[in-house]
Amino acid sequence: MTVNIPAVSPWWRPENHQDRRPFLMLRGRIKAAIRAWFEARDFTEIEAAALQVSPGNEAHLHAFATEAIGHDGRRTALYLHTSPEFAAKKLLAAGERRIFDFARVWRNRERGPLHHPEFTMLEWYRAEAPYETLMDDCAALLALAAETAGTDAFRFRGLACSPFAEPERLTLADAFDRLAGIDLLATVEAGGGTDRDGLAAAAAAAGIRVAADDTWADVFSRVLVQKVEPHLGVGRPTILCEYPVSEAALARPKPADPRVAERFELYACGVELANAFGELTDAAEQRRRFEAEMAEKQRVYGETYPIDEDFLDALAIMPAASGSALGFDRLAMLATGASRIDQVLWTPVAGA
């Protein structure tokens, strides 16, 4: 096995640090303003433990594994969490009503201008609140970040977005129709069943390359990335909502249309900033979805992660709730005018 030595990352050289320091100072001011915003609305700040028995059970999320060694030498597998979600929902089950966390999280196989293996996830949850309330929260946080940074526009890769404009609310079905000419829901059934061949044919007709072994989810993702995402959050933010149930493993189905789930993502300048759910609280259905996700992970990557049985137990007594995960570093990037995520990280992880 070949082991690569991480490349030198001289962020600590004085000349490099001085270039980055204005971004870092603004990052701190934005974080303080957001913390005050939540506290003014009776939210409690939590600190979810990073070490968990399961890092999450989504097929395409990759974790960092470690182990705990007991005083008797016994070894227990643990993971650095990819999100504080499981811990936060356990706290909702325990009786917390409004919580938020600036959580350090870790995701493997992710590195680039918008990705870093260790980053800050701002997550917040509202018990007994509809997920549309989180849409309003997201709009308020964009405006707050911009106001704190002293900017009237977010800009990234030639695109501009007003963080003070009311976000456009766009369903996945409308986005696929408008931007790719595809009738997405014609390939989706209530309960999560999908028509792979129907979507593949529609995607091919729209000029999307489709491989013989692509699943429905593969084709869906390719259309989303190539045809839809580049046009989101241009001029004003976009809230992309009502994802097919099969693409929302932790979200509850929408009562008016069980083919889609109460999930939305927030975009500005083509950049995904937040992912939010009306939370699924059916433990049996959640187990089924986790098992399906892990079967897909095994098929694609040859590995799986454990299911957190405590989490499923907690769902049985967790109140109805909505929650959102926002990439705080990405928000700081857009608000400060940085062009890469490592410009707003105090101590970037060494690597290529």
Contacts in CASP RR format, 6 or more apart in sequence:
PFRMAT RR
TARGET T0000
AUTHOR 0000-0000-0000
METHOD contacts of the structure
MODEL  1
MTVNIPAVSPWWRPENHQDRRPFLMLRGRIKAAIRAWFEARDFTEIEAAA
LQVSPGNEAHLHAFATEAIGHDGRRTALYLHTSPEFAAKKLLAAGERRIF
DFARVWRNRERGPLHHPEFTMLEWYRAEAPYETLMDDCAALLALAAETAG
TDAFRFRGLACSPFAEPERLTLADAFDRLAGIDLLATVEAGGGTDRDGLA
AAAAAAGIRVAADDTWADVFSRVLVQKVEPHLGVGRPTILCEYPVSEAAL
ARPKPADPRVAERFELYACGVELANAFGELTDAAEQRRRFEAEMAEKQRV
YGETYPIDEDFLDALAIMPAASGSALGFDRLAMLATGASRIDQVLWTPVA
GA
6 349 0 8 1.000
6 350 0 8 1.000
6 351 0 8 1.000
6 352 0 8 1.000
7 350 0 8 1.000
7 351 0 8 1.000
7 352 0 8 1.000
8 350 0 8 1.000
9 342 0 8 1.000
9 348 0 8 1.000
9 349 0 8 1.000
9 350 0 8 1.000
9 351 0 8 1.000
10 16 0 8 1.000
11 17 0 8 1.000
11 20 0 8 1.000
11 342 0 8 1.000
11 347 0 8 1.000
11 348 0 8 1.000
12 347 0 8 1.000
20 343 0 8 1.000
22 336 0 8 1.000
23 332 0 8 1.000
23 336 0 8 1.000
23 337 0 8 1.000
23 338 0 8 1.000
23 343 0 8 1.000
23 344 0 8 1.000
24 344 0 8 1.000
24 346 0 8 1.000
26 148 0 8 1.000
26 149 0 8 1.000
26 332 0 8 1.000
26 335 0 8 1.000
26 336 0 8 1.000
27 332 0 8 1.000
27 336 0 8 1.000
27 344 0 8 1.000
29 148 0 8 1.000
29 149 0 8 1.000
30 144 0 8 1.000
30 145 0 8 1.000
30 148 0 8 1.000
30 149 0 8 1.000
30 331 0 8 1.000
30 332 0 8 1.000
30 335 0 8 1.000
30 336 0 8 1.000
31 102 0 8 1.000
31 328 0 8 1.000
31 332 0 8 1.000
33 144 0 8 1.000
33 145 0 8 1.000
33 147 0 8 1.000
33 148 0 8 1.000
34 122 0 8 1.000
34 141 0 8 1.000
34 144 0 8 1.000
34 145 0 8 1.000
34 328 0 8 1.000
35 45 0 8 1.000
35 102 0 8 1.000
37 140 0 8 1.000
37 141 0 8 1.000
37 144 0 8 1.000
38 45 0 8 1.000
38 100 0 8 1.000
38 124 0 8 1.000
39 45 0 8 1.000
41 98 0 8 1.000
42 98 0 8 1.000
43 98 0 8 1.000
43 99 0 8 1.000
43 100 0 8 1.000
43 124 0 8 1.000
44 96 0 8 1.000
44 98 0 8 1.000
44 99 0 8 1.000
44 100 0 8 1.000
45 99 0 8 1.000
45 100 0 8 1.000
45 101 0 8 1.000
45 102 0 8 1.000
46 84 0 8 1.000
46 87 0 8 1.000
46 88 0 8 1.000
46 91 0 8 1.000
46 96 0 8 1.000
46 99 0 8 1.000
46 100 0 8 1.000
46 101 0 8 1.000
47 101 0 8 1.000
47 103 0 8 1.000
48 81 0 8 1.000
48 84 0 8 1.000
48 87 0 8 1.000
48 88 0 8 1.000
48 101 0 8 1.000
48 103 0 8 1.000
49 81 0 8 1.000
49 87 0 8 1.000
50 80 0 8 1.000
50 81 0 8 1.000
50 103 0 8 1.000
50 104 0 8 1.000
50 105 0 8 1.000
50 106 0 8 1.000
51 66 0 8 1.000
51 68 0 8 1.000
51 78 0 8 1.000
51 79 0 8 1.000
51 80 0 8 1.000
51 81 0 8 1.000
52 78 0 8 1.000
52 79 0 8 1.000
52 80 0 8 1.000
52 81 0 8 1.000
52 86 0 8 1.000
52 87 0 8 1.000
52 308 0 8 1.000
53 77 0 8 1.000
53 78 0 8 1.000
53 79 0 8 1.000
53 306 0 8 1.000
53 308 0 8 1.000
53 310 0 8 1.000
54 79 0 8 1.000
54 86 0 8 1.000
54 305 0 8 1.000
54 306 0 8 1.000
54 307 0 8 1.000
54 308 0 8 1.000
54 311 0 8 1.000
55 61 0 8 1.000
55 63 0 8 1.000
55 64 0 8 1.000
55 79 0 8 1.000
55 80 0 8 1.000
55 81 0 8 1.000
55 82 0 8 1.000
55 305 0 8 1.000
56 63 0 8 1.000
56 79 0 8 1.000
56 81 0 8 1.000
56 82 0 8 1.000
56 83 0 8 1.000
56 85 0 8 1.000
56 86 0 8 1.000
56 305 0 8 1.000
56 308 0 8 1.000
57 249 0 8 1.000
57 290 0 8 1.000
57 293 0 8 1.000
57 294 0 8 1.000
57 305 0 8 1.000
57 307 0 8 1.000
58 82 0 8 1.000
58 249 0 8 1.000
58 293 0 8 1.000
59 293 0 8 1.000
59 294 0 8 1.000
59 296 0 8 1.000
59 297 0 8 1.000
59 300 0 8 1.000
60 297 0 8 1.000
60 300 0 8 1.000
61 82 0 8 1.000
61 107 0 8 1.000
62 82 0 8 1.000
62 107 0 8 1.000
62 108 0 8 1.000
62 109 0 8 1.000
62 110 0 8 1.000
62 301 0 8 1.000
63 79 0 8 1.000
63 80 0 8 1.000
63 81 0 8 1.000
63 82 0 8 1.000
63 106 0 8 1.000
63 107 0 8 1.000
63 108 0 8 1.000
63 305 0 8 1.000
64 79 0 8 1.000
64 80 0 8 1.000
64 106 0 8 1.000
64 108 0 8 1.000
64 117 0 8 1.000
65 77 0 8 1.000
65 78 0 8 1.000
65 79 0 8 1.000
66 77 0 8 1.000
66 78 0 8 1.000
66 79 0 8 1.000
66 80 0 8 1.000
67 75 0 8 1.000
67 76 0 8 1.000
67 77 0 8 1.000
67 78 0 8 1.000
68 75 0 8 1.000
68 76 0 8 1.000
68 78 0 8 1.000
69 75 0 8 1.000
70 76 0 8 1.000
77 306 0 8 1.000
79 305 0 8 1.000
80 105 0 8 1.000
80 106 0 8 1.000
81 87 0 8 1.000
81 103 0 8 1.000
81 105 0 8 1.000
81 106 0 8 1.000
82 105 0 8 1.000
82 106 0 8 1.000
82 107 0 8 1.000
83 103 0 8 1.000
83 105 0 8 1.000
83 121 0 8 1.000
83 123 0 8 1.000
83 325 0 8 1.000
84 101 0 8 1.000
84 103 0 8 1.000
84 105 0 8 1.000
84 121 0 8 1.000
84 123 0 8 1.000
85 123 0 8 1.000
85 250 0 8 1.000
85 325 0 8 1.000
86 308 0 8 1.000
86 311 0 8 1.000
88 99 0 8 1.000
88 101 0 8 1.000
88 123 0 8 1.000
88 125 0 8 1.000
89 125 0 8 1.000
89 279 0 8 1.000
89 311 0 8 1.000
89 314 0 8 1.000
89 315 0 8 1.000
89 318 0 8 1.000
89 321 0 8 1.000
90 310 0 8 1.000
90 311 0 8 1.000
90 314 0 8 1.000
91 99 0 8 1.000
92 99 0 8 1.000
92 125 0 8 1.000
92 127 0 8 1.000
92 314 0 8 1.000
92 318 0 8 1.000
92 319 0 8 1.000
92 321 0 8 1.000
93 314 0 8 1.000
93 315 0 8 1.000
93 317 0 8 1.000
93 318 0 8 1.000
93 319 0 8 1.000
94 314 0 8 1.000
95 127 0 8 1.000
95 319 0 8 1.000
96 125 0 8 1.000
96 127 0 8 1.000
97 126 0 8 1.000
97 127 0 8 1.000
97 128 0 8 1.000
98 124 0 8 1.000
98 125 0 8 1.000
98 126 0 8 1.000
98 127 0 8 1.000
99 124 0 8 1.000
99 125 0 8 1.000
100 122 0 8 1.000
100 123 0 8 1.000
100 124 0 8 1.000
100 125 0 8 1.000
101 121 0 8 1.000
101 122 0 8 1.000
101 123 0 8 1.000
101 124 0 8 1.000
102 120 0 8 1.000
102 121 0 8 1.000
102 122 0 8 1.000
102 328 0 8 1.000
103 120 0 8 1.000
103 121 0 8 1.000
103 122 0 8 1.000
103 123 0 8 1.000
104 118 0 8 1.000
104 119 0 8 1.000
104 120 0 8 1.000
104 121 0 8 1.000
105 118 0 8 1.000
105 119 0 8 1.000
105 120 0 8 1.000
105 121 0 8 1.000
106 117 0 8 1.000
106 118 0 8 1.000
107 115 0 8 1.000
107 117 0 8 1.000
107 119 0 8 1.000
108 117 0 8 1.000
110 116 0 8 1.000
110 117 0 8 1.000
111 117 0 8 1.000
111 351 0 8 1.000
111 352 0 8 1.000
112 340 0 8 1.000
112 341 0 8 1.000
113 339 0 8 1.000
113 340 0 8 1.000
113 341 0 8 1.000
114 271 0 8 1.000
114 330 0 8 1.000
114 333 0 8 1.000
114 341 0 8 1.000
115 341 0 8 1.000
116 329 0 8 1.000
116 341 0 8 1.000
116 342 0 8 1.000
116 345 0 8 1.000
116 348 0 8 1.000
116 349 0 8 1.000
117 349 0 8 1.000
118 349 0 8 1.000
119 327 0 8 1.000
119 328 0 8 1.000
119 329 0 8 1.000
119 341 0 8 1.000
119 345 0 8 1.000
120 327 0 8 1.000
120 328 0 8 1.000
120 329 0 8 1.000
121 325 0 8 1.000
121 326 0 8 1.000
121 327 0 8 1.000
121 328 0 8 1.000
122 325 0 8 1.000
122 326 0 8 1.000
122 327 0 8 1.000
122 328 0 8 1.000
122 331 0 8 1.000
123 323 0 8 1.000
123 324 0 8 1.000
123 325 0 8 1.000
123 326 0 8 1.000
124 134 0 8 1.000
124 137 0 8 1.000
124 323 0 8 1.000
124 324 0 8 1.000
125 279 0 8 1.000
125 321 0 8 1.000
125 322 0 8 1.000
125 323 0 8 1.000
125 324 0 8 1.000
126 133 0 8 1.000
126 134 0 8 1.000
126 321 0 8 1.000
126 322 0 8 1.000
126 323 0 8 1.000
127 319 0 8 1.000
127 320 0 8 1.000
127 321 0 8 1.000
128 319 0 8 1.000
128 320 0 8 1.000
128 321 0 8 1.000
129 321 0 8 1.000
129 322 0 8 1.000
130 278 0 8 1.000
130 322 0 8 1.000
131 262 0 8 1.000
131 263 0 8 1.000
131 264 0 8 1.000
131 276 0 8 1.000
131 277 0 8 1.000
131 278 0 8 1.000
131 322 0 8 1.000
131 323 0 8 1.000
133 322 0 8 1.000
134 264 0 8 1.000
134 276 0 8 1.000
134 322 0 8 1.000
134 323 0 8 1.000
134 324 0 8 1.000
135 167 0 8 1.000
135 169 0 8 1.000
135 239 0 8 1.000
135 241 0 8 1.000
135 264 0 8 1.000
135 276 0 8 1.000
137 324 0 8 1.000
138 167 0 8 1.000
138 237 0 8 1.000
138 239 0 8 1.000
138 266 0 8 1.000
138 273 0 8 1.000
138 274 0 8 1.000
138 276 0 8 1.000
138 324 0 8 1.000
138 326 0 8 1.000
139 166 0 8 1.000
139 167 0 8 1.000
139 237 0 8 1.000
141 326 0 8 1.000
141 331 0 8 1.000
142 154 0 8 1.000
142 163 0 8 1.000
142 164 0 8 1.000
142 167 0 8 1.000
142 237 0 8 1.000
142 266 0 8 1.000
142 268 0 8 1.000
142 273 0 8 1.000
142 331 0 8 1.000
143 163 0 8 1.000
143 164 0 8 1.000
145 163 0 8 1.000
145 331 0 8 1.000
145 332 0 8 1.000
145 334 0 8 1.000
145 335 0 8 1.000
146 152 0 8 1.000
146 153 0 8 1.000
146 154 0 8 1.000
146 163 0 8 1.000
146 164 0 8 1.000
146 335 0 8 1.000
148 335 0 8 1.000
149 335 0 8 1.000
149 336 0 8 1.000
151 163 0 8 1.000
151 335 0 8 1.000
151 336 0 8 1.000
151 337 0 8 1.000
152 162 0 8 1.000
152 164 0 8 1.000
153 160 0 8 1.000
153 161 0 8 1.000
153 162 0 8 1.000
153 163 0 8 1.000
154 160 0 8 1.000
154 161 0 8 1.000
154 162 0 8 1.000
154 163 0 8 1.000
154 268 0 8 1.000
154 269 0 8 1.000
154 334 0 8 1.000
154 335 0 8 1.000
154 337 0 8 1.000
155 161 0 8 1.000
155 269 0 8 1.000
155 334 0 8 1.000
155 337 0 8 1.000
156 268 0 8 1.000
156 269 0 8 1.000
156 270 0 8 1.000
156 271 0 8 1.000
156 333 0 8 1.000
156 334 0 8 1.000
156 339 0 8 1.000
157 269 0 8 1.000
158 269 0 8 1.000
159 233 0 8 1.000
159 234 0 8 1.000
159 235 0 8 1.000
159 269 0 8 1.000
159 270 0 8 1.000
160 234 0 8 1.000
160 235 0 8 1.000
160 269 0 8 1.000
161 233 0 8 1.000
161 234 0 8 1.000
161 235 0 8 1.000
161 236 0 8 1.000
161 237 0 8 1.000
161 268 0 8 1.000
161 269 0 8 1.000
161 334 0 8 1.000
162 235 0 8 1.000
162 236 0 8 1.000
163 237 0 8 1.000
163 268 0 8 1.000
163 334 0 8 1.000
163 335 0 8 1.000
165 235 0 8 1.000
165 236 0 8 1.000
165 237 0 8 1.000
166 236 0 8 1.000
167 236 0 8 1.000
167 237 0 8 1.000
167 238 0 8 1.000
167 239 0 8 1.000
167 266 0 8 1.000
168 233 0 8 1.000
168 236 0 8 1.000
168 237 0 8 1.000
168 238 0 8 1.000
168 239 0 8 1.000
169 239 0 8 1.000
169 241 0 8 1.000
170 232 0 8 1.000
170 238 0 8 1.000
170 239 0 8 1.000
170 240 0 8 1.000
170 241 0 8 1.000
171 240 0 8 1.000
171 241 0 8 1.000
171 242 0 8 1.000
171 260 0 8 1.000
172 184 0 8 1.000
172 240 0 8 1.000
172 241 0 8 1.000
172 242 0 8 1.000
172 243 0 8 1.000
172 244 0 8 1.000
172 260 0 8 1.000
173 183 0 8 1.000
173 184 0 8 1.000
173 185 0 8 1.000
173 242 0 8 1.000
173 260 0 8 1.000
175 228 0 8 1.000
175 232 0 8 1.000
175 240 0 8 1.000
176 182 0 8 1.000
176 183 0 8 1.000
176 184 0 8 1.000
176 223 0 8 1.000
176 227 0 8 1.000
176 228 0 8 1.000
177 183 0 8 1.000
177 184 0 8 1.000
179 227 0 8 1.000
179 228 0 8 1.000
179 231 0 8 1.000
180 203 0 8 1.000
180 206 0 8 1.000
180 208 0 8 1.000
180 223 0 8 1.000
180 227 0 8 1.000
180 228 0 8 1.000
181 202 0 8 1.000
181 206 0 8 1.000
182 199 0 8 1.000
182 202 0 8 1.000
182 203 0 8 1.000
182 206 0 8 1.000
182 223 0 8 1.000
183 202 0 8 1.000
184 199 0 8 1.000
184 220 0 8 1.000
184 244 0 8 1.000
185 244 0 8 1.000
185 259 0 8 1.000
185 260 0 8 1.000
186 195 0 8 1.000
186 198 0 8 1.000
187 194 0 8 1.000
187 195 0 8 1.000
187 196 0 8 1.000
187 198 0 8 1.000
187 199 0 8 1.000
187 202 0 8 1.000
187 216 0 8 1.000
188 194 0 8 1.000
188 195 0 8 1.000
188 244 0 8 1.000
188 245 0 8 1.000
188 246 0 8 1.000
188 259 0 8 1.000
188 260 0 8 1.000
189 195 0 8 1.000
189 259 0 8 1.000
190 258 0 8 1.000
190 259 0 8 1.000
191 245 0 8 1.000
191 253 0 8 1.000
191 258 0 8 1.000
191 259 0 8 1.000
192 244 0 8 1.000
192 245 0 8 1.000
192 246 0 8 1.000
192 259 0 8 1.000
193 245 0 8 1.000
193 246 0 8 1.000
194 216 0 8 1.000
194 217 0 8 1.000
194 244 0 8 1.000
194 246 0 8 1.000
195 216 0 8 1.000
196 214 0 8 1.000
196 215 0 8 1.000
196 216 0 8 1.000
196 219 0 8 1.000
199 216 0 8 1.000
199 219 0 8 1.000
199 220 0 8 1.000
199 223 0 8 1.000
200 210 0 8 1.000
200 214 0 8 1.000
200 216 0 8 1.000
200 219 0 8 1.000
203 210 0 8 1.000
203 219 0 8 1.000
203 222 0 8 1.000
203 223 0 8 1.000
204 210 0 8 1.000
206 223 0 8 1.000
206 227 0 8 1.000
208 219 0 8 1.000
208 222 0 8 1.000
208 223 0 8 1.000
208 226 0 8 1.000
208 227 0 8 1.000
209 222 0 8 1.000
210 219 0 8 1.000
210 222 0 8 1.000
211 218 0 8 1.000
214 222 0 8 1.000
215 296 0 8 1.000
216 246 0 8 1.000
217 246 0 8 1.000
217 247 0 8 1.000
217 296 0 8 1.000
220 244 0 8 1.000
220 247 0 8 1.000
228 240 0 8 1.000
229 267 0 8 1.000
229 270 0 8 1.000
229 272 0 8 1.000
230 270 0 8 1.000
231 270 0 8 1.000
232 238 0 8 1.000
232 240 0 8 1.000
232 267 0 8 1.000
232 270 0 8 1.000
233 267 0 8 1.000
233 268 0 8 1.000
233 269 0 8 1.000
233 270 0 8 1.000
234 269 0 8 1.000
234 270 0 8 1.000
237 266 0 8 1.000
237 267 0 8 1.000
237 268 0 8 1.000
238 266 0 8 1.000
238 267 0 8 1.000
238 268 0 8 1.000
239 264 0 8 1.000
239 265 0 8 1.000
239 266 0 8 1.000
239 267 0 8 1.000
240 264 0 8 1.000
240 265 0 8 1.000
240 266 0 8 1.000
240 267 0 8 1.000
241 263 0 8 1.000
241 264 0 8 1.000
241 265 0 8 1.000
242 254 0 8 1.000
242 257 0 8 1.000
242 260 0 8 1.000
242 261 0 8 1.000
242 262 0 8 1.000
242 263 0 8 1.000
242 264 0 8 1.000
243 251 0 8 1.000
243 260 0 8 1.000
243 261 0 8 1.000
243 263 0 8 1.000
243 264 0 8 1.000
244 259 0 8 1.000
244 260 0 8 1.000
244 261 0 8 1.000
245 251 0 8 1.000
245 253 0 8 1.000
245 258 0 8 1.000
245 259 0 8 1.000
245 260 0 8 1.000
245 261 0 8 1.000
247 261 0 8 1.000
247 263 0 8 1.000
248 261 0 8 1.000
248 262 0 8 1.000
248 263 0 8 1.000
248 277 0 8 1.000
249 289 0 8 1.000
249 290 0 8 1.000
249 293 0 8 1.000
250 277 0 8 1.000
250 279 0 8 1.000
250 280 0 8 1.000
250 286 0 8 1.000
250 289 0 8 1.000
251 261 0 8 1.000
251 262 0 8 1.000
251 263 0 8 1.000
251 277 0 8 1.000
251 278 0 8 1.000
251 279 0 8 1.000
251 280 0 8 1.000
252 261 0 8 1.000
252 262 0 8 1.000
252 277 0 8 1.000
252 278 0 8 1.000
252 279 0 8 1.000
252 280 0 8 1.000
252 281 0 8 1.000
252 282 0 8 1.000
253 260 0 8 1.000
253 261 0 8 1.000
253 262 0 8 1.000
254 260 0 8 1.000
254 261 0 8 1.000
254 262 0 8 1.000
261 277 0 8 1.000
261 278 0 8 1.000
262 277 0 8 1.000
262 278 0 8 1.000
262 322 0 8 1.000
263 275 0 8 1.000
263 276 0 8 1.000
263 277 0 8 1.000
263 278 0 8 1.000
264 275 0 8 1.000
264 276 0 8 1.000
265 272 0 8 1.000
265 273 0 8 1.000
265 274 0 8 1.000
265 275 0 8 1.000
265 276 0 8 1.000
266 272 0 8 1.000
266 273 0 8 1.000
266 274 0 8 1.000
266 275 0 8 1.000
266 276 0 8 1.000
266 326 0 8 1.000
267 273 0 8 1.000
268 334 0 8 1.000
269 334 0 8 1.000
271 330 0 8 1.000
271 334 0 8 1.000
272 330 0 8 1.000
273 326 0 8 1.000
273 327 0 8 1.000
273 330 0 8 1.000
273 331 0 8 1.000
273 334 0 8 1.000
274 324 0 8 1.000
274 325 0 8 1.000
274 326 0 8 1.000
274 327 0 8 1.000
275 324 0 8 1.000
275 325 0 8 1.000
276 322 0 8 1.000
276 323 0 8 1.000
276 324 0 8 1.000
276 325 0 8 1.000
277 322 0 8 1.000
277 323 0 8 1.000
277 324 0 8 1.000
278 321 0 8 1.000
278 322 0 8 1.000
278 323 0 8 1.000
279 318 0 8 1.000
279 320 0 8 1.000
279 321 0 8 1.000
279 322 0 8 1.000
279 323 0 8 1.000
280 286 0 8 1.000
280 289 0 8 1.000
280 315 0 8 1.000
281 315 0 8 1.000
281 316 0 8 1.000
281 318 0 8 1.000
281 319 0 8 1.000
281 320 0 8 1.000
281 321 0 8 1.000
282 315 0 8 1.000
283 312 0 8 1.000
283 313 0 8 1.000
283 315 0 8 1.000
283 316 0 8 1.000
286 312 0 8 1.000
286 315 0 8 1.000
287 307 0 8 1.000
287 312 0 8 1.000
290 307 0 8 1.000
291 307 0 8 1.000
294 304 0 8 1.000
294 305 0 8 1.000
294 307 0 8 1.000
297 303 0 8 1.000
297 304 0 8 1.000
297 305 0 8 1.000
298 304 0 8 1.000
329 341 0 8 1.000
329 344 0 8 1.000
329 345 0 8 1.000
330 341 0 8 1.000
332 338 0 8 1.000
332 344 0 8 1.000
333 339 0 8 1.000
333 340 0 8 1.000
333 341 0 8 1.000
333 343 0 8 1.000
333 344 0 8 1.000
336 343 0 8 1.000
336 344 0 8 1.000
338 344 0 8 1.000
342 348 0 8 1.000
END
